[in-house]
Amino acid sequence: MKTSISKFSFFLAVAALALTFSAFKQGAKPWPVPDKFEKMTNPIKSDASSLKEGKELWAKHCQSCHGKNGLGDGSKAAQLKTEPGDFSVAAFQKLSNGNLFYKISEGRSDMPSFKKKVDGDEDIWNLINYIRTFKK
């Protein structure tokens, strides 16, 4: 009987720990985006030049956390308080360009604001064009 209770208690402890960790890693707070950004469209054509610029910006500013292919597996990802996410999944790719522009520009928590780190809005739009290549 004691062994059964001990095994059951151990199982409950492991399950509670797993649920807590899962909720912490996946339970990111909602990130509301103002309507004016949600409705923005990308003024930069997604051509070879834009994608090249976006890829260079990605390598310099984003890859260390988000990974080479946007899978959230960068070298610094494990050190973050919030999971960097997988940019290749359909749910992410469905976000509007304005949504991404806002989040990249403003940042929050582990995600820094890039409006002063890059040369201007055009760089952010090039980066968004490149992020759109991360489809499964």
N, CA, C and O atoms as a MOPAC input file, in Angstrom:
PM7 MOZYME 1SCF
protein

 N      0.82400 1    -1.19700 1     0.00000 1
 C      0.00000 1     0.00000 1     0.00000 1
 C      0.86600 1     1.25900 1     0.00000 1
 O      0.59800 1     2.20300 1    -0.74300 1
 N      1.92600 1     1.26800 1     0.85300 1
 C      2.80200 1     2.43000 1     0.91300 1
 C      3.47200 1     2.68000 1    -0.43000 1
 O      3.63100 1     3.82800 1    -0.84700 1
 N      3.86400 1     1.60700 1    -1.10500 1
 C      4.51200 1     1.74700 1    -2.40700 1
 C      3.55700 1     2.36500 1    -3.41300 1
 O      3.96100 1     3.21300 1    -4.20900 1
 N      2.30200 1     1.95400 1    -3.38800 1
 C      1.30800 1     2.50800 1    -4.30300 1
 C      1.10300 1     4.00000 1    -4.05800 1
 O      1.01000 1     4.78500 1    -5.00200 1
 N      1.03300 1     4.38700 1    -2.78300 1
 C      0.85300 1     5.79800 1    -2.44100 1
 C      2.08900 1     6.59100 1    -2.84400 1
 O      1.97200 1     7.69500 1    -3.37700 1
 N      3.26900 1     6.03800 1    -2.59400 1
 C      4.50600 1     6.73100 1    -2.95600 1
 C      4.59700 1     6.91800 1    -4.46800 1
 O      4.96000 1     7.99500 1    -4.94000 1
 N      4.27100 1     5.87600 1    -5.22600 1
 C      4.30400 1     5.98300 1    -6.68500 1
 C      3.28700 1     7.00800 1    -7.17100 1
 O      3.57500 1     7.81500 1    -8.05500 1
 N      2.10000 1     6.96600 1    -6.58700 1
 C      1.06000 1     7.90600 1    -6.97400 1
 C      1.47400 1     9.34000 1    -6.64100 1
 O      1.28700 1    10.24400 1    -7.45600 1
 N      2.03400 1     9.55300 1    -5.45100 1
 C      2.49900 1    10.88700 1    -5.04900 1
 C      3.60300 1    11.37800 1    -5.97200 1
 O      3.62800 1    12.54600 1    -6.36100 1
 N      4.50800 1    10.48400 1    -6.31600 1
 C      5.59800 1    10.84300 1    -7.23000 1
 C      5.01900 1    11.22900 1    -8.59100 1
 O      5.42000 1    12.23500 1    -9.17700 1
 N      4.07900 1    10.43000 1    -9.09000 1
 C      3.43800 1    10.72200 1   -10.37100 1
 C      2.75200 1    12.08400 1   -10.33200 1
 O      2.88700 1    12.86800 1   -11.27100 1
 N      2.01500 1    12.37800 1    -9.25500 1
 C      1.34500 1    13.66900 1    -9.14200 1
 C      2.34200 1    14.81900 1    -9.12100 1
 O      2.11000 1    15.85200 1    -9.74800 1
 N      3.44100 1    14.65000 1    -8.41000 1
 C      4.46700 1    15.70200 1    -8.33500 1
 C      5.07600 1    15.96000 1    -9.71000 1
 O      5.26100 1    17.11200 1   -10.10200 1
 N      5.38600 1    14.89400 1   -10.44000 1
 C      5.96900 1    15.03100 1   -11.77200 1
 C      4.96600 1    15.68700 1   -12.71200 1
 O      5.32900 1    16.57100 1   -13.48800 1
 N      3.71000 1    15.26200 1   -12.65000 1
 C      2.67800 1    15.83500 1   -13.50800 1
 C      2.48400 1    17.32000 1   -13.20800 1
 O      2.35800 1    18.12500 1   -14.13100 1
 N      2.45800 1    17.68600 1   -11.93600 1
 C      2.28700 1    19.08900 1   -11.56200 1
 C      3.45800 1    19.93000 1   -12.05200 1
 O      3.27000 1    21.04200 1   -12.54500 1
 N      4.65700 1    19.39900 1   -11.91600 1
 C      5.84700 1    20.10900 1   -12.38500 1
 C      5.80000 1    20.28000 1   -13.90500 1
 O      6.10300 1    21.35500 1   -14.42200 1
 N      5.42400 1    19.22600 1   -14.60800 1
 C      5.34600 1    19.29000 1   -16.06600 1
 C      4.29100 1    20.30600 1   -16.51100 1
 O      4.53100 1    21.07900 1   -17.43900 1
 N      3.14400 1    20.31100 1   -15.86800 1
 C      2.09600 1    21.26700 1   -16.21300 1
 C      2.52400 1    22.69900 1   -15.92100 1
 O      2.24400 1    23.61100 1   -16.69900 1
 N      3.20100 1    22.88700 1   -14.80400 1
 C      3.68700 1    24.22600 1   -14.45500 1
 C      4.68900 1    24.71200 1   -15.48700 1
 O      4.61000 1    25.85100 1   -15.94600 1
 N      5.63600 1    23.85100 1   -15.85400 1
 C      6.64900 1    24.23600 1   -16.84400 1
 C      5.99300 1    24.51400 1   -18.18300 1
 O      6.32000 1    25.49400 1   -18.85100 1
 N      5.06900 1    23.65200 1   -18.57200 1
 C      4.37900 1    23.82900 1   -19.84500 1
 C      3.60500 1    25.13700 1   -19.86600 1
 O      3.64300 1    25.86100 1   -20.86100 1
 N      2.91500 1    25.44600 1   -18.79900 1
 C      2.14300 1    26.68900 1   -18.74100 1
 C      3.08100 1    27.89000 1   -18.79100 1
 O      2.76600 1    28.89900 1   -19.42200 1
 N      4.22400 1    27.78400 1   -18.13400 1
 C      5.18600 1    28.89400 1   -18.14100 1
 C      5.72400 1    29.12300 1   -19.53500 1
 O      5.78400 1    30.26500 1   -19.99000 1
 N      6.12000 1    28.06100 1   -20.22800 1
 C      6.73400 1    28.19600 1   -21.54300 1
 C      5.70900 1    28.56500 1   -22.61900 1
 O      6.02300 1    29.33500 1   -23.52700 1
 N      4.49300 1    28.02900 1   -22.53200 1
 C      3.50600 1    28.25400 1   -23.57900 1
 C      2.52100 1    29.35400 1   -23.23300 1
 O      1.82800 1    29.86500 1   -24.11300 1
 N      2.45100 1    29.72000 1   -21.96900 1
 C      1.43400 1    30.66000 1   -21.52100 1
 C      1.84400 1    32.10700 1   -21.68500 1
 O      1.67400 1    32.91200 1   -20.76900 1
 N      2.37300 1    32.43700 1   -22.82300 1
 C      2.76300 1    33.81400 1   -23.06600 1
 C      1.53800 1    34.71100 1   -22.97100 1
 O      0.44200 1    34.35800 1   -23.40500 1
 N      1.76200 1    35.87400 1   -22.39300 1
 C      0.67500 1    36.84100 1   -22.28400 1
 C      0.24600 1    37.27500 1   -23.67900 1
 O      1.06900 1    37.35800 1   -24.59100 1
 N     -1.03500 1    37.55100 1   -23.84200 1
 C     -1.48000 1    38.07800 1   -25.13800 1
 C     -0.70200 1    39.35800 1   -25.46800 1
 O     -0.35200 1    40.13300 1   -24.57800 1
 N     -0.44500 1    39.55800 1   -26.72600 1
 C      0.30200 1    40.73200 1   -27.17000 1
 C     -0.60300 1    41.53200 1   -28.09300 1
 O     -0.54900 1    41.38300 1   -29.31300 1
 N     -1.43700 1    42.38500 1   -27.49800 1
 C     -2.38100 1    43.14400 1   -28.32100 1
 C     -1.66100 1    44.12700 1   -29.23900 1
 O     -0.64500 1    44.72300 1   -28.87800 1
 N     -2.21100 1    44.27300 1   -30.41500 1
 C     -1.65300 1    45.17000 1   -31.42600 1
 C     -2.72400 1    46.20700 1   -31.75800 1
 O     -3.85600 1    45.84700 1   -32.07800 1
 N     -2.36900 1    47.50500 1   -31.68300 1
 C     -3.35300 1    48.53600 1   -32.02300 1
 C     -3.89700 1    48.35700 1   -33.44100 1
 O     -3.17800 1    47.93700 1   -34.34800 1
 N     -5.16900 1    48.68200 1   -33.61200 1
 C     -5.83700 1    48.51500 1   -34.91000 1
 C     -5.08900 1    49.18400 1   -36.05700 1
 O     -5.01700 1    48.63100 1   -37.15400 1
 N     -4.53600 1    50.36100 1   -35.81400 1
 C     -3.86300 1    51.06300 1   -36.91200 1
 C     -2.68400 1    50.26000 1   -37.45600 1
 O     -2.33800 1    50.38600 1   -38.63000 1
 N     -2.06400 1    49.43300 1   -36.60900 1
 C     -0.96500 1    48.58500 1   -37.07100 1
 C     -1.49500 1    47.32800 1   -37.74900 1
 O     -0.96600 1    46.90000 1   -38.77500 1
 N     -2.54100 1    46.73800 1   -37.17200 1
 C     -3.11500 1    45.51300 1   -37.75100 1
 C     -3.46900 1    45.70200 1   -39.22000 1
 O     -3.36300 1    44.77600 1   -40.02400 1
 N     -3.88600 1    46.90200 1   -39.55200 1
 C     -4.36100 1    47.17400 1   -40.91100 1
 C     -3.26600 1    47.65000 1   -41.86600 1
 O     -3.52800 1    47.87000 1   -43.04800 1
 N     -2.04300 1    47.81000 1   -41.36000 1
 C     -0.94400 1    48.27500 1   -42.21200 1
 C     -0.57700 1    47.20700 1   -43.23900 1
 O     -0.64900 1    46.00900 1   -42.96900 1
 N     -0.19200 1    47.66400 1   -44.39400 1
 C      0.30700 1    46.74400 1   -45.41400 1
 C      1.78700 1    47.03300 1   -45.63800 1
 O      2.26100 1    48.14400 1   -45.39800 1
 N      2.49200 1    46.03700 1   -46.09200 1
 C      3.92400 1    46.16900 1   -46.33400 1
 C      4.14400 1    46.92200 1   -47.65400 1
 O      3.74700 1    46.44100 1   -48.71500 1
 N      4.77500 1    48.09900 1   -47.58800 1
 C      4.99700 1    48.87600 1   -48.80700 1
 C      6.21000 1    48.40300 1   -49.62000 1
 O      6.44700 1    48.88800 1   -50.72700 1
 N      6.97000 1    47.46100 1   -49.06800 1
 C      8.18000 1    46.98300 1   -49.74300 1
 C      7.88600 1    45.67100 1   -50.45500 1
 O      7.46100 1    44.69900 1   -49.82900 1
 N      8.11100 1    45.64500 1   -51.75500 1
 C      7.89500 1    44.43600 1   -52.54800 1
 C      8.85800 1    43.34200 1   -52.08300 1
 O     10.03800 1    43.59700 1   -51.84400 1
 N      8.34100 1    42.14500 1   -51.96200 1
 C      9.15900 1    41.00700 1   -51.54500 1
 C      9.91500 1    40.45800 1   -52.75200 1
 O      9.51400 1    39.46200 1   -53.35500 1
 N     11.00500 1    41.12100 1   -53.08700 1
 C     11.82100 1    40.69700 1   -54.22200 1
 C     13.19500 1    40.24800 1   -53.71200 1
 O     13.44500 1    40.24400 1   -52.50600 1
 N     14.06500 1    39.87800 1   -54.62200 1
 C     15.38700 1    39.35900 1   -54.24800 1
 C     16.16600 1    40.35200 1   -53.39200 1
 O     16.83300 1    39.95400 1   -52.43700 1
 N     16.09200 1    41.62300 1   -53.71900 1
 C     16.81600 1    42.65100 1   -52.97000 1
 C     16.28900 1    42.77200 1   -51.54000 1
 O     17.06700 1    42.83900 1   -50.58900 1
 N     14.97000 1    42.80000 1   -51.39800 1
 C     14.36200 1    42.89700 1   -50.07300 1
 C     14.69000 1    41.66600 1   -49.23300 1
 O     15.03300 1    41.78600 1   -48.05700 1
 N     14.58400 1    40.48200 1   -49.83600 1
 C     14.86400 1    39.24400 1   -49.09400 1
 C     16.33300 1    39.16000 1   -48.68400 1
 O     16.64700 1    38.66500 1   -47.60200 1
 N     17.22000 1    39.63200 1   -49.52700 1
 C     18.65500 1    39.64400 1   -49.18800 1
 C     18.89200 1    40.56100 1   -47.98800 1
 O     19.58700 1    40.19000 1   -47.04200 1
 N     18.31200 1    41.74900 1   -48.03500 1
 C     18.45800 1    42.69600 1   -46.92200 1
 C     17.83200 1    42.12200 1   -45.65200 1
 O     18.41900 1    42.20500 1   -44.57300 1
 N     16.64300 1    41.54100 1   -45.78200 1
 C     15.96700 1    40.93500 1   -44.63100 1
 C     16.77500 1    39.80600 1   -44.01500 1
 O     16.85200 1    39.68200 1   -42.79200 1
 N     17.37600 1    38.98500 1   -44.86300 1
 C     18.18900 1    37.87100 1   -44.37400 1
 C     19.40600 1    38.37700 1   -43.60500 1
 O     19.77100 1    37.80900 1   -42.57600 1
 N     20.02900 1    39.43600 1   -44.09800 1
 C     21.18700 1    40.02000 1   -43.40100 1
 C     20.77100 1    40.58900 1   -42.03800 1
 O     21.47100 1    40.41300 1   -41.04200 1
 N     19.63000 1    41.26900 1   -42.01100 1
 C     19.12100 1    41.81100 1   -40.74800 1
 C     18.77600 1    40.68500 1   -39.77500 1
 O     19.05500 1    40.77600 1   -38.57900 1
 N     18.17100 1    39.63300 1   -40.30000 1
 C     17.81700 1    38.47400 1   -39.48200 1
 C     19.06700 1    37.88600 1   -38.82800 1
 O     19.09000 1    37.64300 1   -37.62100 1
 N     20.09700 1    37.66400 1   -39.62800 1
 C     21.34000 1    37.07500 1   -39.11600 1
 C     21.96200 1    37.96100 1   -38.03300 1
 O     22.50600 1    37.45800 1   -37.05000 1
 N     21.87900 1    39.24800 1   -38.21400 1
 C     22.49900 1    40.19000 1   -37.27500 1
 C     21.68600 1    40.37400 1   -35.99600 1
 O     22.26200 1    40.44000 1   -34.91000 1
 N     20.36200 1    40.45900 1   -36.10300 1
 C     19.54000 1    40.85900 1   -34.96200 1
 C     18.62400 1    39.77200 1   -34.38000 1
 O     18.23400 1    39.86600 1   -33.21600 1
 N     18.28100 1    38.76200 1   -35.15200 1
 C     17.20000 1    37.86600 1   -34.74200 1
 C     17.60800 1    36.40700 1   -34.54400 1
 O     17.06100 1    35.71000 1   -33.69000 1
 N     18.55600 1    35.96400 1   -35.32600 1
 C     18.90800 1    34.55300 1   -35.39200 1
 C     19.34300 1    33.97500 1   -34.04400 1
 O     19.05800 1    32.81300 1   -33.75400 1
 N     20.02100 1    34.75900 1   -33.22700 1
 C     20.52900 1    34.22100 1   -31.96100 1
 C     19.40900 1    33.73800 1   -31.04400 1
 O     19.62400 1    32.81900 1   -30.25400 1
 N     18.23800 1    34.32400 1   -31.12700 1
 C     17.09900 1    33.87600 1   -30.32300 1
 C     16.12400 1    33.01100 1   -31.12000 1
 O     15.67600 1    31.96700 1   -30.64500 1
 N     15.80200 1    33.45100 1   -32.32500 1
 C     14.76800 1    32.78700 1   -33.11700 1
 C     15.28600 1    31.65700 1   -34.00000 1
 O     14.48600 1    30.91000 1   -34.56400 1
 N     16.59200 1    31.51400 1   -34.13400 1
 C     17.16900 1    30.43900 1   -34.93200 1
 C     17.30700 1    30.80900 1   -36.39700 1
 O     16.68100 1    31.75500 1   -36.87500 1
 N     18.12400 1    30.06000 1   -37.09400 1
 C     18.41200 1    30.33200 1   -38.49700 1
 C     17.15500 1    30.31500 1   -39.36400 1
 O     17.02000 1    31.11700 1   -40.28800 1
 N     16.23900 1    29.39900 1   -39.06000 1
 C     15.02900 1    29.23900 1   -39.86900 1
 C     13.75300 1    29.64800 1   -39.13400 1
 O     12.65600 1    29.24800 1   -39.52400 1
 N     13.89400 1    30.44900 1   -38.06500 1
 C     12.72500 1    30.95600 1   -37.34700 1
 C     11.98000 1    29.93800 1   -36.52100 1
 O     10.79200 1    30.10600 1   -36.24400 1
 N     12.66900 1    28.87700 1   -36.12200 1
 C     12.00400 1    27.81100 1   -35.37200 1
 C     12.02500 1    28.03700 1   -33.85600 1
 O     11.48900 1    27.22600 1   -33.10200 1
 N     12.64500 1    29.14000 1   -33.40900 1
 C     12.73000 1    29.42000 1   -31.98000 1
 C     13.85500 1    28.66800 1   -31.30600 1
 O     13.84500 1    28.49300 1   -30.08700 1
 N     14.82200 1    28.22200 1   -32.08200 1
 C     15.88700 1    27.37000 1   -31.55400 1
 C     17.27200 1    28.03400 1   -31.63600 1
 O     18.27800 1    27.35200 1   -31.83400 1
 N     17.31600 1    29.33900 1   -31.48400 1
 C     18.58700 1    30.04900 1   -31.54200 1
 C     19.46900 1    29.72500 1   -30.34400 1
 O     19.01000 1    29.14100 1   -29.36200 1
 N     20.71800 1    30.10300 1   -30.43300 1
 C     21.68600 1    29.79200 1   -29.37400 1
 C     21.33700 1    30.45000 1   -28.03900 1
 O     21.75700 1    29.95400 1   -26.99400 1
 N     20.59500 1    31.53300 1   -28.04000 1
 C     20.20100 1    32.21600 1   -26.80300 1
 C     18.78500 1    31.86900 1   -26.35000 1
 O     18.35000 1    32.34400 1   -25.30100 1
 N     18.06400 1    31.06600 1   -27.10100 1
 C     16.65100 1    30.78500 1   -26.81400 1
 C     16.42800 1    30.21900 1   -25.41900 1
 O     15.47200 1    30.60100 1   -24.74300 1
 N     17.28800 1    29.32300 1   -24.98300 1
 C     17.10600 1    28.69000 1   -23.68000 1
 C     17.28600 1    29.67600 1   -22.52300 1
 O     16.81600 1    29.41600 1   -21.41600 1
 N     17.94600 1    30.77700 1   -22.76200 1
 C     18.19700 1    31.77300 1   -21.71200 1
 C     17.04200 1    32.75600 1   -21.54100 1
 O     17.03000 1    33.53700 1   -20.58900 1
 N     16.08100 1    32.72400 1   -22.44400 1
 C     14.98600 1    33.68800 1   -22.41800 1
 C     13.90400 1    33.30800 1   -21.42100 1
 O     13.70600 1    32.12900 1   -21.12900 1
 N     13.20700 1    34.30700 1   -20.90200 1
 C     12.08100 1    34.06600 1   -20.00000 1
 C     10.85500 1    33.59500 1   -20.77200 1
 O     10.01700 1    32.86300 1   -20.24500 1
 N     10.76200 1    34.02300 1   -22.02300 1
 C      9.62300 1    33.63700 1   -22.85900 1
 C     10.12800 1    32.86700 1   -24.07200 1
 O     11.21400 1    33.13600 1   -24.58500 1
 N      9.34200 1    31.92400 1   -24.51400 1
 C      9.71300 1    31.11000 1   -25.67300 1
 C      9.65900 1    31.97000 1   -26.93200 1
 O      8.67700 1    32.67900 1   -27.15100 1
 N     10.70800 1    31.91800 1   -27.76900 1
 C     10.72000 1    32.75700 1   -28.96200 1
 C      9.72900 1    32.33700 1   -30.03800 1
 O      9.47600 1    33.11700 1   -30.95700 1
 N      9.16900 1    31.16400 1   -29.96600 1
 C      8.14300 1    30.74300 1   -30.90500 1
 C      8.68800 1    30.20700 1   -32.21700 1
 O      9.86300 1    30.37200 1   -32.54300 1
 N      7.81500 1    29.57200 1   -32.94700 1
 C      8.14200 1    28.97900 1   -34.24400 1
 C      7.45000 1    29.81100 1   -35.31800 1
 O      6.22500 1    29.78300 1   -35.44000 1
 N      8.22700 1    30.54100 1   -36.08400 1
 C      7.67400 1    31.44100 1   -37.08900 1
 C      7.22500 1    30.72200 1   -38.35200 1
 O      6.64800 1    31.34400 1   -39.24400 1
 N      7.47900 1    29.43400 1   -38.43900 1
 C      7.10900 1    28.69300 1   -39.64300 1
 C      5.68800 1    28.12200 1   -39.57800 1
 O      5.15800 1    27.67600 1   -40.59600 1
 N      5.07700 1    28.13100 1   -38.41500 1
 C      3.74900 1    27.53700 1   -38.27800 1
 C      2.68500 1    28.45300 1   -38.88100 1
 O      2.85500 1    29.67100 1   -38.93800 1
 N      1.60300 1    27.85400 1   -39.32300 1
 C      0.53400 1    28.58600 1   -40.00500 1
 C     -0.03400 1    29.70200 1   -39.13400 1
 O     -0.31700 1    30.78900 1   -39.63800 1
 N     -0.20700 1    29.45400 1   -37.83500 1
 C     -0.78600 1    30.47100 1   -36.94800 1
 C      0.07300 1    31.73400 1   -36.93200 1
 O     -0.45700 1    32.84500 1   -36.91300 1
 N      1.37600 1    31.57000 1   -36.93900 1
 C      2.25500 1    32.74300 1   -36.97100 1
 C      2.19100 1    33.42100 1   -38.33400 1
 O      2.08100 1    34.64400 1   -38.42300 1
 N      2.25900 1    32.63300 1   -39.37900 1
 C      2.27100 1    33.18700 1   -40.72900 1
 C      0.96700 1    33.91100 1   -41.07100 1
 O      0.93700 1    34.73000 1   -41.99000 1
 N     -0.11400 1    33.61300 1   -40.33500 1
 C     -1.39700 1    34.28800 1   -40.56200 1
 C     -1.43300 1    35.68500 1   -39.95600 1
 O     -2.32000 1    36.47300 1   -40.28600 1
 N     -0.48000 1    36.01200 1   -39.07000 1
 C     -0.45000 1    37.35100 1   -38.48000 1
 C     -0.26000 1    38.37700 1   -39.59200 1
 O      0.46200 1    38.13400 1   -40.55800 1
 N     -0.90300 1    39.50400 1   -39.44600 1
 C     -0.78500 1    40.53300 1   -40.48000 1
 C      0.63100 1    41.12100 1   -40.49600 1
 O      1.35900 1    41.05400 1   -39.50500 1
 N      0.99800 1    41.69200 1   -41.63600 1
 C      2.29500 1    42.35500 1   -41.72700 1
 C      2.38800 1    43.49900 1   -40.72300 1
 O      3.44600 1    43.72800 1   -40.13700 1
 N      1.28400 1    44.21700 1   -40.52300 1
 C      1.26900 1    45.30400 1   -39.54900 1
 C      1.46800 1    44.81000 1   -38.12800 1
 O      2.11000 1    45.47400 1   -37.31400 1
 N      0.90900 1    43.63600 1   -37.83100 1
 C      1.08600 1    43.01200 1   -36.52400 1
 C      2.57400 1    42.76800 1   -36.27600 1
 O      3.10300 1    43.11400 1   -35.22000 1
 N      3.23400 1    42.17400 1   -37.25200 1
 C      4.66800 1    41.90500 1   -37.12200 1
 C      5.46100 1    43.20500 1   -37.04000 1
 O      6.40300 1    43.31000 1   -36.25500 1
 N      5.08500 1    44.19100 1   -37.84500 1
 C      5.76600 1    45.48100 1   -37.81900 1
 C      5.71100 1    46.07600 1   -36.40900 1
 O      6.72600 1    46.53300 1   -35.88400 1
 N      4.53400 1    46.06700 1   -35.80600 1
 C      4.35800 1    46.60700 1   -34.45800 1
 C      5.24000 1    45.87000 1   -33.44700 1
 O      5.94400 1    46.49900 1   -32.65800 1
 N      5.19800 1    44.55100 1   -33.47400 1
 C      5.93900 1    43.76600 1   -32.48800 1
 C      7.44900 1    43.92200 1   -32.64600 1
 O      8.17600 1    44.00000 1   -31.65500 1
 N      7.91700 1    43.96700 1   -33.88200 1
 C      9.34400 1    44.15900 1   -34.12900 1
 C      9.75700 1    45.57700 1   -33.71900 1
 O     10.81000 1    45.77100 1   -33.11000 1
 N      8.93400 1    46.54800 1   -34.05200 1
 C      9.24700 1    47.94600 1   -33.73400 1
 C      9.25600 1    48.20300 1   -32.23100 1
 O     10.19000 1    48.80500 1   -31.70100 1
 N      8.21300 1    47.74500 1   -31.55500 1
 C      8.02900 1    48.07700 1   -30.14500 1
 C      8.71400 1    47.12000 1   -29.18100 1
 O      9.24600 1    47.55000 1   -28.15800 1
 N      8.70800 1    45.81700 1   -29.49600 1
 C      9.27100 1    44.82500 1   -28.58600 1
 C      8.49700 1    44.74000 1   -27.28500 1
 O      7.56900 1    45.51200 1   -27.04500 1
 N      8.89200 1    43.79100 1   -26.45000 1
 C      8.37500 1    43.65900 1   -25.08400 1
 C      9.13400 1    42.52900 1   -24.41200 1
 O      9.54800 1    41.57400 1   -25.06800 1
 N      9.31200 1    42.63800 1   -23.13100 1
 C     10.00500 1    41.62800 1   -22.33100 1
 C     11.36300 1    41.30400 1   -22.96000 1
 O     12.18100 1    42.20400 1   -23.15200 1
 N     11.61500 1    40.02500 1   -23.28500 1
 C     12.89700 1    39.61500 1   -23.87700 1
 C     13.09500 1    40.15900 1   -25.29000 1
 O     14.22800 1    40.29900 1   -25.75100 1
 N     12.01000 1    40.46200 1   -25.96600 1
 C     12.08000 1    40.94700 1   -27.34500 1
 C     12.36800 1    42.44800 1   -27.33500 1
 O     11.52600 1    43.24000 1   -26.91000 1
 N     13.55900 1    42.84100 1   -27.80400 1
 C     13.88700 1    44.26900 1   -27.79000 1
 C     13.13400 1    45.04400 1   -28.87600 1
 O     12.65400 1    44.46800 1   -29.85200 1
 N     13.04500 1    46.33600 1   -28.68400 1
 C     12.48700 1    47.22400 1   -29.70500 1
 C     13.54400 1    47.43000 1   -30.77900 1
 O     14.71200 1    47.67600 1   -30.47800 1
 N     13.12500 1    47.33000 1   -32.02600 1
 C     14.08400 1    47.49700 1   -33.12000 1
 C     13.95400 1    48.83400 1   -33.83500 1
 O     14.69000 1    49.08900 1   -34.78800 1
 N     13.03900 1    49.69400 1   -33.40000 1
 C     12.86900 1    50.95400 1   -34.12700 1
 C     14.11200 1    51.82800 1   -34.06200 1
 O     14.29100 1    52.69200 1   -34.92000 1
 N     14.97400 1    51.63300 1   -33.07700 1
 C     16.21400 1    52.40500 1   -33.00600 1
 C     17.43800 1    51.56000 1   -33.35800 1
 O     18.53800 1    52.09500 1   -33.49700 1
 N     17.25700 1    50.25600 1   -33.50200 1
 C     18.37500 1    49.36500 1   -33.81000 1
 C     18.62900 1    49.22900 1   -35.30900 1
 O     19.72500 1    48.85700 1   -35.72800 1
 N     17.62100 1    49.53000 1   -36.10100 1
 C     17.75900 1    49.42100 1   -37.55900 1
 C     17.62800 1    50.82000 1   -38.17000 1
 O     17.26000 1    51.77600 1   -37.48800 1
 N     17.93000 1    50.91900 1   -39.44800 1
 C     17.97100 1    52.23200 1   -40.10400 1
 C     16.61100 1    52.87900 1   -40.33100 1
 O     16.55400 1    54.07200 1   -40.63000 1
 N     15.55300 1    52.16100 1   -40.20300 1
 C     14.23500 1    52.75800 1   -40.40800 1
 C     13.18800 1    51.71200 1   -40.71400 1
 O     13.43400 1    50.50700 1   -40.66700 1
 N     12.00400 1    52.22100 1   -41.03200 1
 C     10.87500 1    51.33500 1   -41.30500 1
 C     11.16300 1    50.36300 1   -42.45000 1
 O     10.71700 1    49.21600 1   -42.41500 1
 N     11.89800 1    50.80900 1   -43.45200 1
 C     12.17800 1    49.95000 1   -44.60100 1
 C     12.90900 1    48.67300 1   -44.16500 1
 O     12.63200 1    47.59200 1   -44.68400 1
 N     13.83400 1    48.79700 1   -43.21800 1
 C     14.53800 1    47.61400 1   -42.72400 1
 C     13.57300 1    46.63400 1   -42.06000 1
 O     13.68200 1    45.42100 1   -42.24100 1
 N     12.63900 1    47.16700 1   -41.30000 1
 C     11.66400 1    46.29200 1   -40.62800 1
 C     10.79100 1    45.59300 1   -41.66700 1
 O     10.49400 1    44.40700 1   -41.52500 1
 N     10.37900 1    46.31400 1   -42.70700 1
 C      9.56000 1    45.69100 1   -43.75500 1
 C     10.36300 1    44.62600 1   -44.51200 1
 O      9.81600 1    43.57900 1   -44.85700 1
 N     11.63800 1    44.87400 1   -44.77400 1
 C     12.48600 1    43.85500 1   -45.41000 1
 C     12.59900 1    42.62400 1   -44.51300 1
 O     12.56000 1    41.49200 1   -44.99400 1
 N     12.73600 1    42.84800 1   -43.24300 1
 C     12.81200 1    41.74500 1   -42.28800 1
 C     11.51800 1    40.93100 1   -42.30800 1
 O     11.55500 1    39.70200 1   -42.26900 1
 N     10.39200 1    41.60700 1   -42.36700 1
 C      9.09700 1    40.91400 1   -42.43500 1
 C      9.00000 1    40.09800 1   -43.72500 1
 O      8.51300 1    38.96800 1   -43.70400 1
 N      9.45200 1    40.65300 1   -44.83100 1
 C      9.44800 1    39.87700 1   -46.08200 1
 C     10.26400 1    38.60400 1   -45.91500 1
 O      9.86100 1    37.54100 1   -46.38800 1
 N     11.39700 1    38.70500 1   -45.25200 1
 C     12.23400 1    37.51800 1   -45.03400 1
 C     11.54800 1    36.52800 1   -44.08700 1
 O     11.58400 1    35.32000 1   -44.32200 1
 N     10.93300 1    37.02700 1   -43.03500 1
 C     10.22100 1    36.15800 1   -42.07900 1
 C      9.12300 1    35.36600 1   -42.79000 1
 O      8.82600 1    34.23600 1   -42.40300 1
 N      8.53400 1    35.94200 1   -43.80600 1
 C      7.47500 1    35.25700 1   -44.56100 1
 C      7.99300 1    34.04500 1   -45.33200 1
 O      7.19600 1    33.24800 1   -45.82600 1
 N      9.30400 1    33.89400 1   -45.44200 1
 C      9.86400 1    32.71700 1   -46.12200 1
 C      9.93100 1    31.50000 1   -45.20000 1
 O     10.23800 1    30.40000 1   -45.66000 1
 N      9.65200 1    31.67400 1   -43.92200 1
 C      9.72800 1    30.58200 1   -42.93400 1
 C      8.43500 1    29.77600 1   -42.89500 1
 O      7.79400 1    29.69900 1   -41.84700 1
 N      8.05200 1    29.19700 1   -43.97400 1
 C      6.81600 1    28.40500 1   -44.02100 1
 C      7.13600 1    26.93600 1   -44.04300 1
 O      8.10500 1    26.51000 1   -44.67000 1
 N      6.31900 1    26.15800 1   -43.35500 1
 C      6.48200 1    24.70200 1   -43.34800 1
 C      5.85300 1    24.11000 1   -44.58300 1
 O      5.88200 1    22.89400 1   -44.76800 1

